């Protein structure tokens, strides 16, 4: 029986077509064209880096005598653009001491025996991070990339993005990852593991130069550490000790040694942004649906104890609200678990997997 109630939807798809934006804030100079094929490591755009300011204490550098005398040795004015090695100040005489510009820069201010320089920031490169085809160039912002492959969505990420070869360290869906299991042979790889409960694991992953850490779950106290490191950290289930659901576990473990893109985006329900793992495949796929309603036959994941992260088949949406053990009445469904057990679960505790 079908109900008009919209269902939360998580994509765990062995094959789908995907379009993703690769953009940056501020002005971006796009280096590719629509229709061009790109690899994940290709630079598709570049942008000016943020400029930084440096203060040079001329008196400390030249020691001319009286502290207020250094201002007379500065031969530059605010607003001047100078090159690396140009003289900023000098004492003169036979054994002249000189202060030179450390890089191409602009004189921002002169005063109090000091010179403030604004250093040119150089360029920041924006990589594709997906193997695919440029679908559209977004003027001065970036591009849309179209590709096909497997898609596994998670629930939390530390807002980092990278790609590498997948290594499976989760011999069971909830296996604990320890620092001792990480070694230098994993540098540049993306590691799949069940659960993490120690900060030294995250710090070790950062020191080794991992390109991603996909976890079923981690303890909530590790959030500050995860947000500080450069390695993308993506949680498939959430905070606590939940094991990886069986659908995602099968798809990821059978994809070991493949190149994967880890987009550990900070979730934003308002804009439909979720962290995700993508595995490019050389096959045609259909676009995934973005909205579904609860209906019989769907594969669902249970959210909440005692069947947390367990998946099953939605057998029937009950037509009338049912009373829960706590006395509340709510819409619910009969779910057949993978062990053939049937349980009644509130619709609010179900997540459709598609």
N, C-alpha and C positions, 0 to 999 in steps of 0.2 A: 504493500500500500504506500502510495506516495504522499508526502506532506510538502507544503509550500515553505517549510522552514529552511532557510539557507544554512549550509553546513561549512564549518571550517575546512579548508582544503590544503593538503600537503602533497607536493609532487614528488613521487619516487618512481621515476619512469625509466625503463631500460632504453627507450628510444623516443626522442621528441625533437622537433625543430625549435630553435631558440633565437630570439633577437634581444641583444643586450646593448645598452649605451655605454660607451667609454668616453666620459667627459671630465672636465675640470672647471673649477670656478675661475673667473677672470679670462683674459684673452688667451686663446689657444691657436697656434699655427698648425693646421692639419697638413700632414705629409703624404696622405694617400688619397685615392680616388674611388668613387662608387664603382662597384663591380670588381675591385682588386682583391685577390686572395692574400690573406695574411696569416702568419704564424703567431703563436702566443707571445713569442719573444720579440716580435717586430715592433719598432718604434713607429707609432702612427701619428703622433703629434708632439709638439714641444711648446713650452711656455716659459716666460721669464721667471727666474727664481726670485724669491724675496730678497730685497737688498738688506745689507747689514751695516751697522755703524761702528767705527773704530775711533777711539780717542787717543791721540798721541800727546804725551806730556813732554814738551820740548825741553824744559828745564832738567827733567830726569835724564833725558837722552844726551844732552850736551854739557850740563853742569857748567854754565858760563860764569858762575860767581854768584852775584846777588840773584835771589829767586825771582824778582820782578823784572830782571833784565832779559829773560829769554824771549819775551814778546817782540823785542827789537830785532831778533835774529830770524823771525819768520818772514819769508818773502813771498807768501801766497795770500790771496784774499778769498773770502767766501764767494761761492759761485763758480770758481775756476775748476775746469775739468783737466785732470793731469793723468799721465801714463805711469805705469810701473817703473820705478827707479828715478822719477823726477825728484829734484831737490825741493823739499818743503821748508827746511831751515838749515843754516850753517853759521859756524862761528867766524870763518874767514881766517886769514893769517897763514903762516907757513905750515902749521900743523892743523889745518882746518878740520873740524868735526862736522859731519853732515847727517841730516835726517832725510831719508828718501821715502817715497810712496811705496807701500808694500804691494800694491796692485793698481790697476786702472781704477780711478775713483774720482769723486767730486768733493771739493772743499765745502763743507756745510757751514762751519762756523770757526772763527778764530778769536781767542780771548783767554785771559788768565793764564798765559804761558802754554795754552793747549790748543790743539787743532783737531776738529772733528771731521772725519772722512766718511763718506757714504760709498761703500764698495759696490761695484757692479756684481749683480747676483748670478750671472751666467744663465744657463738654461736647465729646465727640468724636462725629462723625457716622459711621455705617456705611452706605455706599451699596450699592445692589443689584449694580452692575457687570455685570449680565446683563439683557437685555430678556426678560421672561417672566411667569410666574404664580406667586404664592406657593402652594407645595404644602402646606407645614406650618409652623406657628409653634413654635419650640423655646423653651419658657418660659425667660425671663431669659438666653437665650444667643444667639438670632438666628432665622434662617429657613432653609427649604429652598426653592429656586427651581427651577421646571421650565420648560424652554424647548426649542426645536428649531433645528437649524442644522448648519453644518459644524464638524467638530472635528479639530484637528491637534495631536497630542501631541509634545512635545520631550523632551530628556534632562537639561537643566540650566536652572535659573533663579536669579535673585538675590533671590527672596522678596519681590517687589513685585507690585502688581496695579493695572491701569488699563485704560482703554478709549478708543478714538478711531477716526478714519477711517484706513484702510490706504493707505499710499503705497509703491509699489514702486520701490526703488532697486537691485534685483537684476536687471539685464538679462541675466545668465546666472547659473546656480545657485551659482557660486563667486566671483562678482565682488567685488573688494575695495572696502570702504567707507572713504572718506577724509573727513577733517574738512571739506575744501573743498566737498564735495558736500552738506553739511547747511546749510540756510539758514533764515531766520526764517519763511518761508512754511510750514514744517513744524510750527510750534508747535501743540501739542495733538493731533498726528497720531501714528500708529503706523507706523514705518518698517521695511520688509522689505529685508534686504541679505544678501549671500552670506557674506562673511568680514570679520573685524575683527582687526587686529594692533597697534593703537596706542591708548594710553590717552586721547590727546587727542580721539579720536572719541567715546568714552563721556562724557568731561567736556563736550564740546561738545553732545552730545545732552541732557545735564542742564541746561546753561545755556540752551538753546533752549526747554526745557519740552516735549520730546517726551513722549508718553504711552505709549511702548513702543518697543522695538528687538528685532525678530525676526531672528536670525542663523542661518545654517547652522552656523557654527563661529566660534571665536575662540581666540587663543593663551592658554595657561593662565596666563601672567604677568599677565593683565588681571583675574583673579578679585578681588583686593583692591579695585581701582577699581570694578568692577561692583557689589560689595557695599556700597560707600559711597554711590553715587548713588541718587537717588529714582526714576529711570526704570526700569521693568521691562525686564530683559534676559533673553531666552529663546533658548536654543540648541537647534536642531532636531536636530543631528547630534552635537555634542560639541566637545572641545578638539582643536586642530590646524588643519588646512586643508581639512576635508571640505566639499564642496559640498552644497547642499540636495538631498535625494533627489527624483527626478523626480515622484513622486506629490504630495508636499507642495508642490513648486514650482508645478506646474500649478494646484493648488487655490488657493493663495495669490495667485498672479499674476492669475488670472482673477477674483479677489475684490477687486481694487483699487477704492478709493473706497467700499467698504462699511464699516460700523461693525464693529469687532472688539474683543473682550475679551481682554486678555493677562493670563493668570494665570501669572506667572513663579515658581511655587511651588518651593521647595527640594525636590528629589525625596526621597521617603521610601517605599522599597519595602515596608516593614513594614505601612504603612497604605494602600498602593496610591496614593500621591499622586505625580502627575507634573505638570510644567509643561505648559501647553496654551494654544492659541489657539482661540477660539470665534467663529464668525460666524453671527449669528442670521438665520434664513430663515423666511419665512411659509409653511411646509409641514409636513406630518406626517412624523415619522421614527420608526424603531424603535430601542429601546435597544440600545446596543453590548454585545457579549459581553465579559466580563471575563477569561475563561479559554478557551484553545484548545489543541488538540494538533496536532502536525505532521501534515499530510496533503497528498496530491497536489492540485495546482491552486491552492494558496494563493499569494498575492502576498507576497514576502519581500524584506527588505532585508539586504544583506551587511554584517557588522560585521568590520572588519579588512582589511588590505591583502592582495592588490593590487586588490581590487574594493570598497574601502571606500565605503559609502553607495550603492552601485549596487543597483537593484531588479530583480527578475525573477520568474519563475514557478517554483514548486517542481514539478519534473517527476516525481521519484521519490525516496522515502526508501529508501536502500539497506538491504537486510535484514541485512547483516553489517557489522561494523566494518571500516573501510578504513585502510590505512597512510598516514600523512601524510609529507611530505618530511623532517620532523624525526625520523621513526621511530616516533612515537606512533600507536596505533590508536584510532579513535573512530568513533562513529556519524556518518553523513554523508548528504547528499542531492545529487541532480543538479538544478541550477538553470539554467533557460534565461533568459539575460539579454535585455535589450530589443533588442540587436543580433543576436539569435538564437543567439549563442554559448552552448554548454553547458559548465558548469564543475561540479566536485565541491567542495562546501563542507561543513565540519563543522557539524552541527546547532547546536553551541554558538556558531557565528558567524552564525546566522540569526535574524532578528527578523521575526515575522509582521506584515504590515500589513493592517489590517481596519477 
